[in-house]
């Protein structure tokens, strides 16, 4: 997922995506603890995707305030 694609989405879509990614990250961490995680790189990718969504949300919030 690229930041440019995220910037085209609405705030509601981004909030839904944030919730979705947070749940995915939780599930991946749970799998890691129980030893069921196939690829540890998935945690890193999920964290970065969540950070991108949060960054774009923050940009939109700041853009509306100006």
Long-range contacts (C-beta under 8 A, 24 or more apart in sequence): 1-49, 1-52, 3-52, 3-55, 3-56, 6-52, 6-53, 6-56, 7-56, 7-59, 9-56, 11-57, 11-60, 14-53, 14-56, 14-57, 14-60, 15-57, 17-53, 18-50, 18-53, 18-54, 18-57, 21-46, 21-49, 21-50, 21-53, 22-50, 25-50
